């Protein structure tokens, strides 16, 4: 910053006091600006922290809900699964045209555990949360990647990689997208397709 001091008509004795006065004003200005910058910075950090903190709390809460749901699957606890699904729940996948509502999902689960599966175990489970701020999929989402080991009542066992993405609203799972390789599962079970 250039300091311009008008020295016209000043005696040599008056010049140092004029410069000192100008420097004093400049130094007060700089001190005030530094303090203002610190205040703005601290307010920015506080705003960022509180907004992140709020979102982080929501993410942690949503992740815990998904973990509880996964535990219910592993424990064959249909009542807990049902309590965590919203009444208007929609499950989509693994195929494009696959979809299921809450009553059918619970009925299907109960039937499968009674007649098809001996156990399901999630291994190497990883969870990631994201908040989509706008658009068609606006909302709070939790993704769970896992390697599942499924033991059938027949004694057959398969391992598969699966990804389920959960949309959470009002502490309930309102939508899921599930992805896994169905052909791999059928191949492990010995199902052969002839074309």
LUMNU-994611 format. One line per 3 residues: number of its first residue (from 1); for each residue x, y, z of N, C-alpha, C. Coordinates in steps of 0.02 Angstrom, whole numbers. Atoms other than C-alpha are relative to their C-alpha. Layout:
NUM) X:Y:Z:X:Y:Z:X:Y:Z; ... .
END
This chain:
1) 43:-58:0:0:0:0:45:61:0; -38:-62:2:69:171:-46:-31:51:47; 23:-53:-45:58:308:82:16:67:-33 .
4) -9:-65:31:33:480:8:-12:53:54; 5:-53:-50:66:626:123:12:66:-36; -8:-66:30:41:804:65:45:41:45 .
7) -49:-37:-40:196:897:125:6:73:-23; -3:-68:27:165:1057:28:-13:51:55; 8:-53:-48:189:1210:135:18:-19:71 .
10) -19:22:-67:254:1111:284:73:16:12; -71:-11:-17:413:1156:374:31:-68:14; -36:62:-10:544:1022:396:-14:-30:68 .
13) 15:25:-66:502:1010:581:-70:-33:4; 68:26:-2:318:974:545:-7:-66:-37; 5:59:43:354:833:421:0:-65:42 .
16) 2:63:-39:399:695:549:-64:-10:38; 62:9:-37:244:729:653:-57:-18:-48; 52:17:50:135:723:495:7:-73:-20 .
19) -11:70:19:216:557:445:-20:-46:57; 19:41:-58:197:489:622:-75:-4:7; 73:-1:-5:15:542:624:-31:-45:-53 .
22) 27:42:55:-16:460:455:16:-74:14; -18:69:-16:78:301:509:-43:-27:57; 43:21:-55:-23:297:670:-70:-18:-26 .
25) 65:14:30:-184:308:569:3:-65:-40; -8:61:40:-119:173:450:4:-60:45; -8:58:-44:-68:58:593:-65:-16:35 .
28) 66:14:-30:-238:78:678:-46:-34:-51; 40:30:54:-319:38:510:19:-73:-9; -23:68:10:-211:-116:488:-19:-46:58 .
31) 19:39:-59:-243:-176:665:-74:-16:-2; 72:10:3:-429:-151:643:-18:-49:-56; 14:46:55:-427:-241:475:21:-72:18 .
34) -21:67:-21:-328:-387:548:-51:-30:48; 50:24:-47:-453:-401:689:-64:-19:-36; 61:14:39:-598:-393:567:9:-65:-40 .
37) -14:61:37:-517:-528:460:-4:-61:46; 3:55:-47:-496:-638:613:-72:-16:20; 70:10:-19:-677:-612:663:-38:-34:-57 .
40) 34:30:58:-739:-652:487:22:-73:-8; -25:68:6:-627:-806:481:-31:-46:54; 29:40:-55:-687:-868:651:-75:-12:-10 .
43) 72:9:15:-869:-839:602:-10:-50:-56; 4:48:56:-840:-935:440:13:-71:24; -16:66:-27:-759:-1079:532:-58:-25:43 .
46) 56:19:-42:-900:-1080:659:-60:-21:-41; 57:16:44:-1033:-1079:522:11:-67:-35; -15:63:34:-946:-1218:427:-3:-58:49 .
49) 0:54:-50:-921:-1320:585:-70:-19:21; 67:16:-23:-1100:-1305:642:-41:-32:-55; 38:31:54:-1171:-1346:471:25:-71:-13 .
52) -28:68:8:-1051:-1493:451:-19:-44:58; 16:38:-59:-1085:-1546:628:-72:-26:-3; 70:21:6:-1272:-1550:596:-6:-56:-51 .
55) 3:52:51:-1248:-1650:436:35:-63:23; -35:59:-25:-1121:-1764:519:-43:-38:51; 44:33:-48:-1244:-1799:660:-54:-39:-37 .
58) 50:35:41:-1376:-1843:529:30:-62:-33; -33:56:32:-1252:-1954:437:12:-57:49; -13:51:-51:-1202:-2046:596:-65:-34:20 .
61) 65:28:-19:-1384:-2069:645:-27:-47:-55; 24:41:56:-1428:-2135:471:42:-63:-8; -44:59:5:-1277:-2251:468:-18:-50:55 .
64) 20:45:-55:-1329:-2323:637:-65:-35:-17; 64:30:20:-1504:-2353:568:13:-57:-50; -15:52:49:-1432:-2450:420:36:-59:33 .
67) -33:55:-37:-1317:-2550:535:-50:-42:39; 53:36:-37:-1468:-2594:641:-40:-44:-47; 38:39:49:-1560:-2651:485:40:-61:-22 .
70) -44:56:20:-1412:-2758:428:3:-52:55; 0:47:-56:-1403:-2836:601:-65:-38:4; 65:34:-1:-1589:-2874:592:-3:-53:-55 .
73) -2:49:54:-1560:-2962:425:40:-61:23; -43:55:-22:-1418:-3065:499:-32:-41:56; 31:34:-56:-1521:-3108:654:-69:-28:-18 .
76) 66:22:22:-1677:-3149:552:-55:31:43; 46:-37:-43:-1771:-3016:650:-47:42:-43; 46:-33:45:-1916:-2972:537:-37:58:34 .
79) 35:-53:-36:-2000:-2866:671:41:65:0; -43:-60:2:-1851:-2747:682:5:27:-71; -3:-22:70:-1835:-2743:493:-63:40:-18 .
82) 64:-33:14:-2019:-2697:480:-5:68:34; 3:-63:-37:-2001:-2561:612:45:54:-30; -47:-47:30:-1858:-2480:515:-20:23:-70 .
85) 24:-19:67:-1949:-2474:348:-59:48:6; 57:-46:2:-2065:-2328:311:-60:-36:-31; 61:32:27:-2246:-2373:270:-2:3:-76 .
88) 0:-6:73:-2219:-2310:91:66:-23:-31; -64:27:23:-2054:-2405:72:-6:-29:-70; -6:30:66:-2000:-2453:-104:71:-28:-7 .
91) -65:32:13:-1860:-2577:-137:7:-13:-74; -12:8:72:-1784:-2580:-311:63:-42:-9; -59:39:19:-1665:-2709:-386:-4:-70:27 .
94) -60:-17:39:-1563:-2804:-420:-12:11:-74; 14:-11:71:-1642:-2811:-593:-40:65:-9; 31:-64:15:-1712:-2656:-676:-75:0:18 .
97) 73:2:-12:-1894:-2711:-662:-20:-28:68; 15:25:-67:-1880:-2779:-485:-18:58:46; 17:-48:-52:-1973:-2677:-355:-48:-34:48 .
100) 41:31:-51:-2061:-2717:-193:-20:52:52; 23:-46:-52:-2164:-2624:-62:13:-31:69; -14:24:-68:-2153:-2643:128:-36:-65:17 .
103) 33:64:-20:-2288:-2776:157:27:-60:-38; -26:56:39:-2222:-2883:14:72:-16:19; -70:11:-19:-2041:-2858:67:4:-41:65 .
106) 0:36:-64:-2078:-2918:245:-26:-71:-10; 28:67:13:-2185:-3064:185:51:-43:-38; -50:36:38:-2050:-3113:59:59:-20:44 .
109) -55:15:-45:-1916:-3103:193:-18:-58:47; 22:53:-46:-2014:-3211:315:-2:-68:-36; 3:61:39:-2046:-3341:180:70:-26:-16 .
112) -68:21:19:-1864:-3343:123:38:-28:59; -36:25:-59:-1796:-3365:299:-31:-65:26; 31:62:-23:-1922:-3502:338:13:-58:-48 .
115) -2:53:50:-1900:-3598:175:64:-3:-42; -55:-2:48:-1743:-3545:82:68:9:34; -65:-17:-29:-1603:-3468:187:7:-28:71 .
118) -18:19:-68:-1519:-3543:340:29:61:36; -31:-59:-30:-1415:-3387:370:26:47:-54; -32:-51:42:-1351:-3226:294:48:38:45 .
121) -51:-35:-40:-1191:-3146:354:35:53:-44; -35:-55:34:-1117:-2977:302:72:0:23; -72:-5:-14:-928:-2973:291:28:60:-38 .
124) -33:-57:33:-813:-2829:245:-49:56:-15; 53:-50:11:-961:-2714:263:29:71:7; -22:-70:0:-924:-2531:222:-59:45:-11 .
127) 57:-46:4:-1042:-2386:244:24:70:-17; -15:-68:21:-1041:-2215:163:-65:39:-2; 59:-43:0:-1164:-2072:189:9:59:-47 .
130) -2:-59:44:-1207:-1932:70:-68:35:4; 61:-40:4:-1334:-1792:66:-3:29:-70; 10:-26:68:-1398:-1755:-109:-44:62:7 .
133) 35:-62:-15:-1449:-1571:-102:-60:16:-45; 56:-17:44:-1567:-1566:-251:-7:-53:-54; 11:47:55:-1636:-1657:-401:-47:-56:18 .
136) 47:56:-6:-1735:-1816:-422:13:-42:62; -18:42:-57:-1640:-1908:-285:20:40:61; -14:-44:-57:-1634:-1765:-159:-14:-37:64 .
139) 11:31:-65:-1613:-1826:18:63:-28:30; -55:31:-37:-1503:-1919:141:4:-74:-19; -11:68:24:-1429:-2082:77:57:-32:37 .
142) -53:40:-30:-1324:-2219:154:11:-60:-45; -17:56:42:-1233:-2346:47:38:-52:41; -33:55:-34:-1179:-2516:113:27:-49:-51 .
145) -33:50:42:-1052:-2620:15:20:-57:46; -18:57:-43:-1027:-2794:81:9:-63:-41; -3:68:27:-978:-2971:43:-47:-41:43 .
148) 50:40:-36:-1125:-3080:92:15:-74:-8; -3:73:3:-1112:-3263:136:-70:-24:17; 68:25:-9:-1279:-3349:116:3:-77:2 .
151) 5:72:-6:-1308:-3526:177:-74:-18:-9; 68:21:14:-1462:-3610:106:-19:-60:43; 25:56:-40:-1569:-3738:196:23:-67:-29 .
154) -26:61:33:-1503:-3866:70:72:-14:18; -71:8:-17:-1327:-3840:139:45:36:-49; -40:-37:48:-1268:-3746:-15:18:68:29 .
157) -24:-65:-24:-1167:-3589:19:27:41:-58; -26:-45:52:-1131:-3441:-91:30:63:33; -27:-64:-21:-1029:-3282:-73:-12:49:-57 .
160) 12:-50:52:-1076:-3124:-165:15:70:25; -9:-71:-15:-1033:-2941:-171:-66:34:-13; 64:-35:8:-1184:-2831:-145:8:73:23 .
163) 2:-70:-20:-1217:-2645:-133:-74:19:6; 68:-26:-10:-1377:-2577:-58:6:73:21; 1:-71:-14:-1410:-2391:-56:-68:15:31 .
166) 61:-13:-40:-1537:-2333:75:-15:74:1; 21:-69:-9:-1634:-2171:69:-37:4:67; 27:-7:-68:-1676:-2111:245:-39:64:6 .
169) 42:-59:-16:-1818:-1994:295:-34:-13:66; 34:5:-65:-1884:-1963:470:17:-65:37; -25:59:-36:-1778:-2104:543:-29:-65:-25 .
172) 25:61:31:-1851:-2232:423:32:-10:-69; -25:16:67:-1789:-2319:266:-60:6:-48; 57:-11:46:-1902:-2255:126:12:-32:-68 .
175) -15:28:66:-1811:-2327:-25:67:-34:3; -65:32:8:-1673:-2448:-67:11:-18:-73; -22:27:64:-1578:-2490:-224:51:-54:16 .
178) -46:55:-13:-1492:-2660:-217:30:-25:-64; -37:23:59:-1359:-2716:-339:43:-59:18; -46:57:-5:-1275:-2885:-355:-5:-39:-64 .
181) -3:38:62:-1229:-3007:-492:-42:-64:8; 45:58:-5:-1376:-3127:-504:28:-61:-35; -27:56:38:-1288:-3234:-634:54:-36:40 .
184) -51:31:-42:-1143:-3263:-514:-32:-44:54; 35:39:-51:-1264:-3321:-379:-27:-65:-30; 27:60:32:-1351:-3441:-498:55:-49:-20 .
187) -55:43:19:-1184:-3507:-561:27:-38:61; -23:34:-61:-1128:-3544:-382:-49:-53:23; 52:50:-19:-1292:-3637:-355:-6:-56:-52 .
190) 1:52:51:-1260:-3740:-511:-55:8:-53; 52:-12:50:-1399:-3664:-616:35:17:-66; -31:-11:65:-1351:-3671:-800:-53:24:-49 .
193) 46:-26:51:-1435:-3567:-933:26:-20:-68; -20:16:69:-1433:-3630:-1110:-33:49:-47; 25:-51:48:-1451:-3504:-1249:-10:-31:-67 .
END
